[in-house]
Amino acid sequence: MAMDDSRVFRDYLIFTVPHITVFAGALFGLLVLLGLNVELSAGIFAVVYGFMLTVLALIIRPHVAHLRLYWVFLAFSLLVFGAGLVTLLVSLTLG
């Protein structure tokens, strides 16, 4: 049973994470094209990307919460979100 759950989780990540990556990357590109500071754009990118990955992790949690890989993915998502917040705050305070 655990093997099937890990396969479902793997397929879930394969089919959803690339879409989120493309969306967040397009947002980053638009922000840079609009002339925003690169550090500010990177912070916004990381916050949006980390938030969306965290939402994806929370959606599938009831099905795969017992997998260790799920907790690694959730920790990575929260780490990206937190790094984005730090980057955003540093960019805004330093100007």
Backbone torsions as a table, in degrees:
resi	resn	phi	psi	omega
1	MET	NA	-40.5	-178.7
2	ALA	-66.1	-31.3	178.4
3	MET	-66.3	-38.5	177.8
4	ASP	-66.4	-38.6	179.0
5	ASP	-65.9	-39.5	178.6
6	SER	-67.9	-33.8	176.5
7	ARG	-67.3	-41.5	177.1
8	VAL	-62.7	-43.3	179.7
9	PHE	-64.6	-42.3	177.9
10	ARG	-61.1	-46.1	178.6
11	ASP	-64.0	-38.4	177.4
12	TYR	-59.9	-45.6	179.3
13	LEU	-67.0	-40.0	-179.1
14	ILE	-62.0	-36.9	-174.8
15	PHE	-94.6	-9.3	-178.6
16	THR	-114.6	-39.6	-175.6
17	VAL	-62.3	-40.7	177.9
18	PRO	-59.9	-35.3	178.8
19	HIS	-65.9	-41.2	178.4
20	ILE	-65.9	-39.8	-179.9
21	THR	-63.5	-43.8	179.7
22	VAL	-65.0	-42.2	179.9
23	PHE	-62.8	-48.5	-179.1
24	ALA	-66.5	-36.9	177.1
25	GLY	-65.8	-38.0	176.6
26	ALA	-65.5	-39.1	177.0
27	LEU	-62.8	-43.4	177.6
28	PHE	-60.4	-45.8	179.0
29	GLY	-61.1	-41.6	178.2
30	LEU	-64.7	-40.4	179.3
31	LEU	-64.4	-40.1	178.3
32	VAL	-67.7	-41.5	178.2
33	LEU	-64.3	-31.3	177.8
34	LEU	-75.5	-5.9	174.9
35	GLY	93.8	12.2	176.6
36	LEU	-69.8	155.0	175.8
37	ASN	-56.9	139.5	-176.9
38	VAL	-62.8	-39.0	179.6
39	GLU	-65.4	-40.1	177.3
40	LEU	-65.9	-42.2	177.8
41	SER	-62.8	-40.5	178.8
42	ALA	-65.7	-38.7	177.4
43	GLY	-64.6	-44.0	177.9
44	ILE	-63.6	-42.4	177.5
45	PHE	-57.8	-48.6	-176.8
46	ALA	-66.3	-37.7	178.6
47	VAL	-65.8	-47.1	-179.3
48	VAL	-64.5	-46.1	-178.6
49	TYR	-63.7	-46.8	179.2
50	GLY	-64.5	-40.0	178.4
51	PHE	-63.2	-45.6	-178.5
52	MET	-67.4	-37.4	175.9
53	LEU	-66.0	-37.5	177.7
54	THR	-65.5	-41.4	176.9
55	VAL	-61.8	-42.5	177.2
56	LEU	-61.1	-41.5	179.5
57	ALA	-65.0	-38.2	-179.3
58	LEU	-72.3	-27.9	178.4
59	ILE	-66.6	-41.9	-175.7
60	ILE	-90.8	-1.7	-175.5
61	ARG	-53.1	-44.7	-177.8
62	PRO	-59.9	-23.0	-175.7
63	HIS	-92.8	-31.6	-172.0
64	VAL	-129.4	20.7	-176.9
65	ALA	-62.8	-20.9	-179.1
66	HIS	-81.5	-8.1	180.0
67	LEU	-84.7	138.1	178.1
68	ARG	-67.0	-34.9	179.3
69	LEU	-63.0	-32.3	177.1
70	TYR	-62.6	-43.7	-178.3
71	TRP	-69.0	-32.8	174.9
72	VAL	-65.6	-43.5	178.7
73	PHE	-63.6	-42.9	178.8
74	LEU	-64.4	-42.0	178.3
75	ALA	-63.8	-40.7	177.8
76	PHE	-63.2	-42.5	179.8
77	SER	-62.0	-44.6	179.2
78	LEU	-68.5	-33.8	176.8
79	LEU	-64.8	-43.4	178.0
80	VAL	-63.7	-42.7	178.4
81	PHE	-61.7	-46.4	179.4
82	GLY	-65.2	-40.4	177.7
83	ALA	-64.1	-35.9	176.8
84	GLY	-65.6	-40.7	177.4
85	LEU	-63.0	-43.6	179.1
86	VAL	-63.4	-44.9	179.4
87	THR	-62.3	-41.2	179.2
88	LEU	-64.5	-45.7	-179.7
89	LEU	-64.7	-41.6	178.4
90	VAL	-65.6	-41.7	179.6
91	SER	-64.0	-38.0	-179.2
92	LEU	-75.0	-34.6	-178.2
93	THR	-79.2	-34.2	-179.4
94	LEU	-85.5	-15.2	176.0
95	GLY	82.1	NA	NA
